[in-house]
Amino acid sequence: MQTTSGPGGDPGEAAPAQGGRVMRAGFILAILFIAAFYTYLAFAELSYLSSAGRLGSGFFPRIIGSSLVAMCVLSLYLDLRRGPEGGGVSPFWRTAVVLALLSAVFVALLDVLGGLVSMIAFMAGALGFLNRGRAVQNALIALLLPLFVYLLFVVWLKATLPSGMIPLPF
């Protein structure tokens, strides 16, 4: 019977989990392909300028898509360049799962509650999970940041956000 030894050679020490780097690289590649497809749609389907000469529906998606692709490529490069690692699964996997679920709920609620209310609910949930014990600070950020985004897009840029089943009175 063969015993496994840990990184220090001590038979009682657990060996690091293998495959963490491959899983991370696969995840980054999957996000890269999704971001590349999103960017392709932003450039192929959405116009940069409207017929009136103002910024069109493709302006922000092009910036966001290009940034996503660049960050994924950089992340993949830095991850592959890094030396061998000692650990397996990240200790923050639960945080990633909770934020992914909150994001899915946010997208699902956009058409039901509308953009502003969904953003406030998402920010309140995410901050409540990530920044525990600071209720006043979380409430201020959860209200002010979505309100700023709403004013930026709806008032200043004259863009539309989902109104929801019950539209806001303003």
Secondary structure, DSSP 8 states (H G I E B T S, - for coil): ------TTS-TTS----TTHHHHHHHHHHHHHHHHHHHHHHHHHHS-SB-TTSSB-TTHHHHHHHHHHHHHHHHHHHHHHHS---S-SS-TTHHHHHHHHHHHHHHHHHHHHH-HHHHHHHHHHHHHHHHSTT-HHHHHHHHHHHHHHHHIIIIIIS-------SS----
